[in-house]
Amino acid sequence: MSIIFYIIRKEFKQIFRNKGMLPIIFILPVLQLIILSNAATYEIKNIQFGYVDADNSSISRRLIEQFQASTYFNVSERFSSEKEASQAMQEGTIDAYLNIPVHFERDLQKDKTNAIGVFVDAIDGSAAGVINVYISQIIQSYNKNIAMDLIQISDSVQKPNSIDSIPLFWYNQTLNYKTFMVPGILVLLVTMITLFLSGMNIVREKEIGTLEQINVTPIKKYQFIIGKLFPFWVLGMGLLTIGLILAKVIFNVPMIGSLGLLYAYTSVYILVILGMGLFISNFTDTQQQAMFISWFFVVIFILMSGLFTPIESMPKWAQILTEFNPVKYFVEIIRMVMLKGSGFTDILPLAIKTLAYAIVMNSLAVWSYKKTT
């Protein structure tokens, strides 16, 4: 036990002696959490919006005023023709435009129905879908108001039947995207930092030649591995603590569930990442190689974790592959515990998979590590 303690103490001294590594461990994660949490948003604002009003009636002008009052749209220009509006969209000066036909008000009063054209730049498909929803909501809201006005004009005293929906949003009542994104980005940072540092640490020993010196000492394989990886386990738990504090203080993310349960799961999850870092370092000779391989796996894990895109929207084969993605489990559990207040029994199936992943990954890492005596 004393041998492991001395190795751990040596590792901590090396970490804090390296002035270039300290900002990577403590400063960059804080900046990344703050910047990414504010930048990674599903909200789309400042939509450049134009319109063609061939009717130029009171009803058409009131409809345009609804878009002008919206905080999502910048009604930048009125076009004289649809051709002119299409040219502006092709040049990229507008993101969407509305085409109100001739006799729009007359046909609406006569037939009680009419159609207007909505044109959206759909190069970014997801953004186009959101823009279309915004436009549809404004038109539907305006449609209800104009229907009542038309009823009054026709001297009808009967109010049309309608069904009103009252939405109730659970777990994120204000629909704040930061509440959803901050826990996931915290997972991203804990994963990246612990994987990169653990993977490059042993490779660094190879580069400077000290690994061969350690291999010929009486230090057992398990003592060396525990001593090398334990400091990064502590750093990973420290990063989680810093991230949780920032999430609460800066972003006011709710923490409904048990923090003890979250820390217990994270302690197992970090073992998965450390085992992966050790496994990578066993098959690389330079820190650059370890960095590139680690980055290759991190990108795949992050993109297929459900952090930015729902797993349910992925192809079936991709959904099957996500079952082997440890980041997916952490992203799901941290949101369950922090936002839903899930307990031990709720996360148990995912925790068992993570524990099995940790056992397999560390077993492969220990088996692949060659120590000569």
Secondary structure, 3 states (H helix, E strand, C coil): CHHHHHHHHHHHHHHHHCCCHHHHHHHHHHHHHHHHHHHCCCCCCCEEEEEEECCCCHHHHHHHHHHHHCCCEEEEEEECCHHHHHHHHHHCCCCEEEEECCCHHHHHHHHCCCCCEEEECCCCHHHHHHHHHHHHHHHHHHHHHHHHHHHHHCCCCCCCCCCCCCCCCCCCCCCCHHHHHHHHHHHHHHHHHHHHHHHHHHHHHHHHCHHHHHHCCCCCHHHHHHHHHHHHHHHHHHHHHHHHHHHHHCCCCCCCCCHHHHHHHHHHHHHHHHHHHHHHHCCCCCHHHHHHHHHHHHHHHHHCCCCCCCHHHCCHHHHHHHHHCHHHHHHHHHHHHHHHCCCHHHHHHHHHHHHHHHHHHHHHHHHHCCCCC
